[in-house]
Amino acid sequence: MPNDTAPPDGGLRGPDTAPPGEVLARAVEQAVNEALGESLDAHMAKLKSPRPGPRWRDRTLELLQLPGVREHVRETVREYVHQAQEKPGLHPTDPLARGYVWAVALAGGPSVLEDLLAVVRHAGWVTRLCWDPAVANAAIGALGAIDRPETLEALRGLEKELNYPGARKQIESALRAAAERRGITPGQLVERGVPAHGLAPDGSLTRQVGRYQAVLAIEDPRTVRLTFTGDDGHRPLRTVPAALKDGHADEVKELKALAKEVRGTLADERARVEGLLTAGRDWPYAEWCRHYRDHPITGVVTRGLIWEFEGRDGVWRAATPAEEALVTVDGNALTRPDAGARVRLWHPIRATAPQVGAWRAFVTENEMVQPFKQAFREIYLLTPAEEETGVYSNRFAAHIVRYGQLYALFKERGWQSNHLGRHSDGFDGRARGLFAEGEWRACFFHEPAEEDFTYTPEHAATDQVRFERRNGRRWAEVPLAEVPAVVFSEAMRDVDLFVAVTSIAADPEWADRGEHRHLAYWRETTFGELTASAEVRRDALARILPRTRIAGRCSLEGRYLVVRGDLRTYRIHLGSANILMEPDDSYLCVVASRKKGPGKVFLPFEDERLALILSKAFLLAADSAITDETILRQIKGSR
């Protein structure tokens, strides 16, 4: 029977267009025609949506039982990927593509994940060779229909790879469908599918490679290390021994690849668990132990955090998991909870100020490496001004930021935004971040700060923050007073981060550029009032400085760290890290060195600005030892 849905040139080619394996194709054509009374292509073309209905699915499963059909649909999909490589560019959606993609998923087999991922990456513009979102969406849905543990890992990986509009929604739908089939929530599906990569419960793996013992270990929530120890018993080597580079190159390559995978999973788990701060979830103690405390990778993240455990009296008590016990803030062991007792992630917004202070002291004194800022986490409460405006906040409006850096930070924090530029929607930026497992959304508005740009603006001006709540498949704007306190706080924390990191106020050289349209903003902001993140930085410094050799030369006064050197006294702003010199408040420009830091000073959380402030404090406390003439001229020139 002639094919009544012939594909366009460069599209999927069914059996009667004779793809590679002509004999097989003709046999398949004959078998399908006898079973259906039409060609296989005609059946595939009937699938018009990203996901098939029961009738199409059942008929396809019947066809896959015919001789040669399974192999044929696999080869046809592989040919699609091959053609995408041969003819890169914008492809019109092939009328057969969705059908063949789903047929591959229904056919199963060892290569099904590899085949479907190849389709997603090519059609979803990951390889920059092809752009066909309809086919990419179909492949994402097909992946979600495959009940294998590694499918979940593949979908989570695609969340980071795909940037086209709607990709995240398709992945969420695929995860939701997979969870529903198992009778659990998407959150439970994800936490139960975290790969262990063959690691032991303590997060390590040991292999004998030649004369060396290779150890892959998660040292802390931020560090994965691969070391090699010889039979001579010397200290472990962090580089590959020369003796292994030749005779055991494949084994070393495999270990390095595994280390990369573990680092990726560890980073994913840090981000996922941090997202639980707004989820409002809790777990039975036994379930929490199984999927969090005792998991080789998630467990490392879990043991670096503070959790709350509900007692038989209904009171929640905070503790952190140690090797043998749950340790409270005063160093005592918490009574082991019952198997069904509830566990939740601790957030400072639910704690009193003394409780927060006690946990900050605990983290600092015990040099506890937390996977993300928790004890020192900023809290953002609704202000009277925001109660007045009702549906929007201007707290972080009217800042001038570096747009390229801002856009990159959106992506790093999982926010999605249109790109500013000279195109239809390029003058109205809207960055959106999801919270509470996708039930709430924050919208951060921004726009080009200048009009005289060519393609992409160098700077952006920030504007309002608004909130929306999911209502089925739509979003509804909500007054700020109705936003859960923890959701509001976490969203505003992200926006504070966006502004603090990318604002031109943090540029120590901006004032040296002479007259500029944004110089007034720089002067007003660079030494302005402290934000919540800067206040937390101040608290951290109050705990860190007494443990350093420059403690006697430093004091915290208002919004500044005051450093007394031999030549002058300096005030380092705790927000921008910029410096004023006493007695005349003259400005000191010190450009950060990427090679120098505060040495071995323990920092209770990762914060480049905190590290920069400490680096400058160490430098200026010993200003008589400074040899940089650029800095010395400024110090000595205006006294």
Buried (B, 14 or more C-beta within 10 A) or exposed (E): EEBEBBBEEBBBBBBBBEBEBEEBBBBBBBBBBEBBEBBBBBBBBBBEEBBBEEEBBEBBEEBBEBEBBBBBBBBBBBBBBBBBEEEBEEBEBBBBBBBBBBBBBBBEEEEBBEBBBBBBBBBBBBBEBBBBBBBBBBBBBBBBBBEEEEBBBBBBBBBEBBEBEEBBEBBBBBBBBBBEEEEBBBBBBBBBBBBBBEBEEEBBBEBEBBBBBBBBBBEBBBEBBBBBBBEEEEEBBEEBBEBBEEEBEEBBEEBEEBBEBBBBBBBBBBBBBBBBBBBBBBBBBBBBBBBBBEBBBBBBBBBBBBBBBBBEEEEBBBBBBEEEBBBBBEEEEBBEBBEEBBBBBBBBBBBEEEBBBBBBBBBBEEEBBBBBBBBBBBBBEBEEEBEEBEBBBBBBBEBBBBBBBBBEBBEEBBBBBBEBBEEEEBEEBBBBBBBBBBBBBBBBBBBBBBEEBEEBBEBBBBBBBBBBBBEEEEBEEBBBEEBBBBBBBBBBBBBBBBBBBBBBBBBBEBBEEEEEEBBEBBBEBBBBEBBBBBBBBBBBBBBBBEEBEBEEBBEBEEBBBBBBBEBBBBBBBBBBBBBBBEEEEBBBBBEBEEEEBBEEBBBBBEBEBBBBBBBBBBBBBBBEEBEEEEBEEBBEEEE
